[in-house]
Amino acid sequence: MRTLEVGGISQWRESIPVSGGTPFVSAVVRLNQTVLPVFDLAGVLQRTMQGNSLLCLRVKHSLGDMAICIDEEIPVLQTLDLSMIQPYRDNDVPAEGSYAHGQEEVPILAVSRLGMGSWRYPLVA
């Protein structure tokens, strides 16, 4: 994701389940005085979280900040030249493009489209 879309990284706090019909947003988490919806990116990607010290990635979404639980290994910030960014060929996540990391195609997550109808799932039921 773009660095401008990252609001911060902190230790994961236990989430509070909420009922509703919004796919992949079924909990909230309290960060200090703020309550954020939790977007289950691992569920979208059909992945299991790994590690004992999970982290909370706070992301800036067009409808308001959201929390995403991520593995304990903090990703490295990389600066990419615009010429390195290519179209993303898959549709498993909303992406603004991708870049090659060795033989792997790495999508650049479009946080503003997470949960939006323009991708797969509505954020609001």
C-alpha positions as CSV (number, residue, x, y, z in Angstrom):
1,M,0.0,0.0,0.0
2,R,1.1,3.6,-0.4
3,T,2.8,5.1,2.7
4,L,0.2,7.9,2.8
5,E,-2.5,5.3,3.5
6,V,-0.7,4.0,6.7
7,G,-1.9,5.6,9.9
8,G,0.4,3.6,12.1
9,I,1.3,0.2,13.5
10,S,0.8,-0.9,17.0
11,Q,0.4,-4.1,19.0
12,W,-2.9,-5.9,18.2
13,R,-5.5,-5.6,20.9
14,E,-8.4,-8.0,21.2
15,S,-11.2,-7.2,18.9
16,I,-14.8,-7.0,19.8
17,P,-17.2,-9.0,17.5
18,V,-20.1,-7.1,16.1
19,S,-23.1,-8.4,14.3
20,G,-24.1,-7.3,10.8
21,G,-24.1,-8.2,7.2
22,T,-20.9,-6.6,6.1
23,P,-18.6,-9.2,4.7
24,F,-15.0,-9.1,6.2
25,V,-16.0,-6.4,8.7
26,S,-17.3,-8.3,11.7
27,A,-15.4,-6.8,14.6
28,V,-14.1,-3.5,16.0
29,V,-10.9,-2.7,18.0
30,R,-10.3,0.0,20.4
31,L,-7.1,2.1,19.9
32,N,-6.8,4.6,22.8
33,Q,-10.0,6.7,22.5
34,T,-10.9,5.5,19.0
35,V,-12.9,2.5,18.0
36,L,-12.1,1.2,14.5
37,P,-13.8,-1.3,12.3
38,V,-11.5,-4.3,11.6
39,F,-11.1,-5.3,8.0
40,D,-10.3,-9.0,7.8
41,L,-7.8,-9.0,4.9
42,A,-6.5,-12.4,5.9
43,G,-10.0,-13.7,5.5
44,V,-10.3,-12.2,2.0
45,L,-7.0,-13.7,1.0
46,Q,-7.9,-17.0,2.8
47,R,-4.7,-16.9,4.9
48,T,-4.1,-17.6,8.5
49,M,-2.3,-15.1,10.8
50,Q,1.1,-16.4,12.0
51,G,3.0,-15.6,15.1
52,N,2.2,-14.8,18.7
53,S,2.6,-11.0,18.7
54,L,0.2,-9.8,16.0
55,L,0.2,-6.2,14.9
56,C,-2.5,-3.7,14.2
57,L,-2.1,-1.8,10.9
58,R,-4.2,1.4,11.0
59,V,-5.1,2.4,7.4
60,K,-6.7,5.5,6.1
61,H,-9.8,4.6,4.1
62,S,-12.0,7.1,2.3
63,L,-14.9,6.3,4.7
64,G,-12.7,6.6,7.8
65,D,-9.8,4.8,9.4
66,M,-9.8,1.0,9.6
67,A,-7.7,-1.6,11.4
68,I,-6.1,-4.7,9.8
69,C,-4.5,-7.4,11.8
70,I,-1.1,-8.3,10.3
71,D,1.6,-10.8,11.2
72,E,4.3,-9.8,13.7
73,E,7.0,-9.3,11.0
74,I,6.7,-5.7,10.0
75,P,7.0,-5.2,6.2
76,V,9.9,-3.2,5.0
77,L,9.1,0.2,3.5
78,Q,10.2,0.3,-0.1
79,T,10.4,3.3,-2.4
80,L,9.5,2.4,-6.0
81,D,10.2,4.3,-9.1
82,L,7.0,4.8,-11.1
83,S,8.5,2.9,-14.0
84,M,8.6,-0.2,-11.7
85,I,4.9,-0.3,-11.2
86,Q,2.9,-2.6,-13.5
87,P,-0.7,-3.5,-13.8
88,Y,-1.8,-6.2,-11.3
89,R,-2.9,-9.3,-13.2
90,D,-5.0,-11.0,-10.5
91,N,-8.1,-9.8,-8.8
92,D,-7.7,-11.3,-5.3
93,V,-7.2,-7.9,-3.8
94,P,-8.0,-4.4,-5.0
95,A,-4.7,-3.1,-6.3
96,E,-3.3,0.1,-7.7
97,G,-0.7,-2.0,-9.6
98,S,2.1,-4.3,-8.7
99,Y,5.9,-4.6,-8.7
100,A,8.3,-7.5,-9.2
101,H,10.2,-8.8,-6.2
102,G,12.4,-11.5,-7.6
103,Q,10.0,-13.9,-9.3
104,E,7.1,-12.8,-7.2
105,E,4.4,-10.3,-8.3
106,V,3.6,-8.1,-5.3
107,P,0.3,-6.2,-5.4
108,I,0.1,-2.6,-4.2
109,L,-3.0,-2.7,-2.1
110,A,-5.6,0.0,-2.8
111,V,-6.8,0.7,0.7
112,S,-9.4,3.2,-0.5
113,R,-11.2,0.4,-2.3
114,L,-11.2,-2.2,0.5
115,G,-14.7,-3.3,1.1
116,M,-16.1,-1.0,-1.6
117,G,-18.6,-2.3,-4.2
118,S,-16.1,-1.3,-7.0
119,W,-14.1,-4.3,-5.8
120,R,-15.9,-7.2,-4.2
121,Y,-17.6,-6.5,-0.9
122,P,-19.5,-3.5,0.5
123,L,-18.1,-1.8,3.6
124,V,-21.6,-0.8,4.8
125,A,-24.5,-3.3,4.8
